[in-house]
């Protein structure tokens, strides 16, 4: 579903993403974890064709993102970190607009389903600029899954959502995977990844320092939080060659 090789992105002398190799198969709920500024959002922008890499290759759903970024965004559901719906449209107008762009038939019923799912049908005729941040996030979530994409790419999936809606979203994402979908999320909140992800990648200062199934860590009795903190240099006993450490050496880091 996603195939990345030697992917790098530089801004002047700063490497936001540094020689990343990554492969994500169908049916995974993959979480890209890292501290703020580690390269997560840059990765998502490259995967969705919003910015071009400095070097490397990337394919999404078998499509070369550099050659056809519009086709990627046509097929994939995307929720950017801080994107907001157009202020001059109502919530309902925005979902209808997205459905028309995606050439969906009988989209009114699908849109109604999402207003019901997030319980904000009473705000469907409000201008997006008058919606709360949490309601705008619900709307952005709805537009991403409106066309039931094979793959969804989400930057910070639970931002601005209250605990009740967070639970609904987590359950939805897990069900989506069980029904054959694939999801890529980025987050710096470890509990989210621990609860819903099937596999993770940890990125630090632009380098991917670990990838693997979460169950592998559990089977080896490794404390997830401590493992993450060691990999991103928040514990004193971090090996000097941390970027060369492989999954075979995980127990030594625990």
PLY file of the C-alpha trace (Angstrom):
ply
format ascii 1.0
element vertex 254
property float x
property float y
property float z
element edge 253
property int vertex1
property int vertex2
end_header
0.00 0.00 0.00
2.95 2.30 0.73
6.50 1.73 -0.49
9.22 4.24 0.36
12.92 3.93 -0.48
15.71 6.34 0.41
13.23 9.15 1.02
14.76 12.44 2.12
13.59 16.03 2.41
15.89 18.92 3.19
15.15 22.54 4.00
18.46 24.29 3.50
20.95 22.54 5.76
18.23 20.83 7.80
17.18 17.31 6.88
13.55 16.99 7.96
13.44 13.39 6.65
16.66 11.46 6.18
16.95 8.35 3.95
13.77 6.60 5.08
12.87 3.11 3.85
9.36 1.96 4.71
6.88 -0.65 3.49
3.28 -0.86 4.69
1.08 -3.76 3.65
-2.67 -4.04 3.20
-4.66 -4.27 6.41
-2.15 -2.50 8.64
-2.95 0.30 11.03
0.50 1.83 11.00
1.50 4.54 13.44
4.43 6.87 12.75
5.59 8.10 16.14
8.06 10.76 17.11
8.54 13.96 19.09
7.38 17.27 17.65
9.63 18.31 14.79
10.87 14.80 14.06
9.60 14.69 10.46
6.15 13.11 10.77
4.18 15.84 9.00
6.83 16.17 6.31
6.48 12.42 5.66
2.72 12.76 5.25
3.04 15.74 2.92
5.40 13.77 0.71
3.21 10.64 0.75
0.23 12.70 -0.38
2.12 14.67 -3.01
1.84 18.03 -1.28
5.61 18.52 -1.31
8.35 16.90 -3.36
11.16 14.94 -1.71
14.76 16.01 -2.14
15.64 12.42 -3.06
14.25 8.90 -2.97
11.15 7.18 -4.34
7.67 6.67 -2.99
4.66 4.74 -4.21
1.17 4.82 -2.73
-1.34 2.21 -3.90
1.21 1.32 -6.56
1.21 4.89 -7.93
4.40 6.88 -8.25
3.54 9.94 -6.15
6.00 12.16 -8.00
4.47 11.31 -11.37
0.79 11.50 -10.40
0.15 13.19 -7.03
-3.42 14.14 -7.98
-4.32 10.50 -8.60
-2.99 9.60 -5.16
-5.11 12.28 -3.48
-8.10 11.19 -5.55
-7.92 7.66 -4.15
-6.58 8.19 -0.63
-8.42 9.69 2.32
-6.31 12.48 3.84
-6.59 14.42 7.09
-3.80 17.04 7.36
-2.67 18.19 10.79
-4.09 21.72 10.70
-6.27 21.80 7.60
-9.67 23.42 8.08
-12.72 23.32 5.80
-13.56 26.44 3.72
-14.97 29.15 5.97
-17.54 30.30 3.38
-19.30 26.90 3.11
-21.65 25.28 5.57
-20.71 21.89 6.99
-23.21 20.18 4.70
-22.10 22.15 1.65
-18.51 21.15 2.31
-19.26 17.42 2.50
-21.42 17.67 -0.63
-18.61 19.53 -2.38
-16.09 16.81 -1.49
-18.51 14.10 -2.64
-19.01 15.83 -6.00
-15.26 16.25 -6.49
-14.90 12.52 -5.83
-17.75 11.84 -8.30
-19.84 9.96 -5.77
-23.42 8.93 -6.51
-26.22 9.33 -3.96
-23.83 11.09 -1.63
-26.56 12.77 0.43
-27.23 9.55 2.37
-23.53 9.01 2.96
-23.14 12.56 4.28
-26.18 12.09 6.51
-24.52 8.99 7.97
-21.51 11.00 9.05
-23.57 13.77 10.62
-25.32 11.04 12.59
-22.10 9.22 13.46
-20.53 12.33 14.96
-23.85 13.65 16.30
-23.60 17.13 14.82
-26.49 17.15 12.39
-27.87 20.21 14.15
-24.81 22.13 12.91
-24.90 21.03 9.29
-26.17 24.44 8.13
-23.63 26.47 10.07
-20.75 28.08 8.22
-17.50 26.23 8.83
-15.95 29.36 10.29
-18.56 29.26 13.05
-17.91 25.64 14.01
-15.81 24.75 17.05
-12.36 23.28 16.48
-13.62 19.87 17.53
-16.54 20.01 15.11
-14.25 21.08 12.28
-12.09 18.05 13.06
-15.17 15.81 12.84
-15.91 17.32 9.45
-12.36 16.73 8.24
-12.54 13.14 9.42
-15.84 12.63 7.60
-14.50 14.02 4.30
-11.51 11.67 4.44
-13.66 8.54 4.72
-16.60 9.73 2.64
-15.60 7.59 -0.36
-14.46 4.58 1.72
-10.84 4.69 0.54
-8.54 1.67 0.51
-5.99 3.78 2.34
-6.33 6.73 4.72
-3.40 8.93 5.79
-4.08 10.90 8.96
-1.94 13.44 10.81
-2.84 13.41 14.55
-6.23 11.63 14.27
-7.68 12.60 17.65
-6.62 16.23 17.90
-9.34 18.54 19.32
-11.81 15.67 19.89
-13.49 15.06 23.25
-13.11 11.66 25.01
-16.48 10.34 23.80
-15.71 11.08 20.14
-12.16 9.83 20.56
-13.54 6.45 21.58
-15.85 6.37 18.56
-12.98 7.25 16.22
-10.67 4.61 17.70
-13.37 1.94 17.32
-14.07 3.10 13.77
-10.40 2.89 12.78
-10.03 -0.61 14.21
-13.19 -1.75 12.43
-11.95 -0.19 9.20
-8.85 -2.35 9.34
-10.85 -5.48 10.13
-12.97 -4.77 7.04
-9.94 -4.63 4.75
-8.81 -1.01 4.88
-5.33 0.29 5.56
-4.51 3.33 7.69
-1.36 5.38 8.21
-1.43 7.76 11.16
1.19 10.02 12.65
1.10 11.02 16.28
3.28 11.96 19.22
0.75 10.50 21.69
1.98 7.03 22.59
-1.26 5.84 24.14
-3.08 6.23 20.82
-0.57 4.04 19.02
-0.47 1.52 21.84
-4.24 1.15 21.79
-5.06 0.98 18.09
-1.97 0.37 15.93
-0.93 -3.01 14.57
2.57 -1.79 13.67
4.65 1.30 14.32
7.60 3.29 13.08
9.60 5.61 15.31
11.17 8.63 13.64
13.70 10.86 15.35
15.47 13.85 13.80
14.31 12.69 10.40
15.64 9.12 10.71
13.44 6.06 11.02
15.01 4.32 14.01
12.55 1.45 14.39
9.72 -0.28 12.54
7.82 -3.39 13.46
4.59 -4.94 14.80
3.56 -3.81 18.26
3.04 -7.44 19.21
6.77 -8.06 18.78
7.48 -5.65 21.62
4.79 -7.22 23.79
6.08 -10.74 23.19
9.56 -9.69 24.28
8.21 -8.03 27.41
9.46 -4.62 26.36
7.92 -1.55 27.96
6.67 0.48 25.01
7.01 3.91 26.61
10.53 3.27 27.91
11.57 1.82 24.56
10.29 4.90 22.73
12.00 7.29 25.13
15.34 5.51 24.75
15.12 5.61 20.96
14.44 9.34 20.88
17.22 10.12 23.33
15.15 10.87 26.40
16.99 8.28 28.52
20.68 8.33 29.36
21.48 4.78 28.23
20.99 5.36 24.52
23.57 3.57 22.32
25.79 5.85 20.25
24.91 3.80 17.15
21.17 4.08 17.73
20.40 4.71 14.07
22.05 1.42 13.10
20.18 -0.62 15.71
17.83 -3.18 14.18
14.81 -4.96 15.55
17.09 -7.91 16.42
18.77 -5.75 19.04
15.60 -4.49 20.69
15.99 -6.40 24.00
19.28 -4.60 24.67
17.41 -1.30 24.62
14.58 -2.30 26.94
0 1
1 2
2 3
3 4
4 5
5 6
6 7
7 8
8 9
9 10
10 11
11 12
12 13
13 14
14 15
15 16
16 17
17 18
18 19
19 20
20 21
21 22
22 23
23 24
24 25
25 26
26 27
27 28
28 29
29 30
30 31
31 32
32 33
33 34
34 35
35 36
36 37
37 38
38 39
39 40
40 41
41 42
42 43
43 44
44 45
45 46
46 47
47 48
48 49
49 50
50 51
51 52
52 53
53 54
54 55
55 56
56 57
57 58
58 59
59 60
60 61
61 62
62 63
63 64
64 65
65 66
66 67
67 68
68 69
69 70
70 71
71 72
72 73
73 74
74 75
75 76
76 77
77 78
78 79
79 80
80 81
81 82
82 83
83 84
84 85
85 86
86 87
87 88
88 89
89 90
90 91
91 92
92 93
93 94
94 95
95 96
96 97
97 98
98 99
99 100
100 101
101 102
102 103
103 104
104 105
105 106
106 107
107 108
108 109
109 110
110 111
111 112
112 113
113 114
114 115
115 116
116 117
117 118
118 119
119 120
120 121
121 122
122 123
123 124
124 125
125 126
126 127
127 128
128 129
129 130
130 131
131 132
132 133
133 134
134 135
135 136
136 137
137 138
138 139
139 140
140 141
141 142
142 143
143 144
144 145
145 146
146 147
147 148
148 149
149 150
150 151
151 152
152 153
153 154
154 155
155 156
156 157
157 158
158 159
159 160
160 161
161 162
162 163
163 164
164 165
165 166
166 167
167 168
168 169
169 170
170 171
171 172
172 173
173 174
174 175
175 176
176 177
177 178
178 179
179 180
180 181
181 182
182 183
183 184
184 185
185 186
186 187
187 188
188 189
189 190
190 191
191 192
192 193
193 194
194 195
195 196
196 197
197 198
198 199
199 200
200 201
201 202
202 203
203 204
204 205
205 206
206 207
207 208
208 209
209 210
210 211
211 212
212 213
213 214
214 215
215 216
216 217
217 218
218 219
219 220
220 221
221 222
222 223
223 224
224 225
225 226
226 227
227 228
228 229
229 230
230 231
231 232
232 233
233 234
234 235
235 236
236 237
237 238
238 239
239 240
240 241
241 242
242 243
243 244
244 245
245 246
246 247
247 248
248 249
249 250
250 251
251 252
252 253
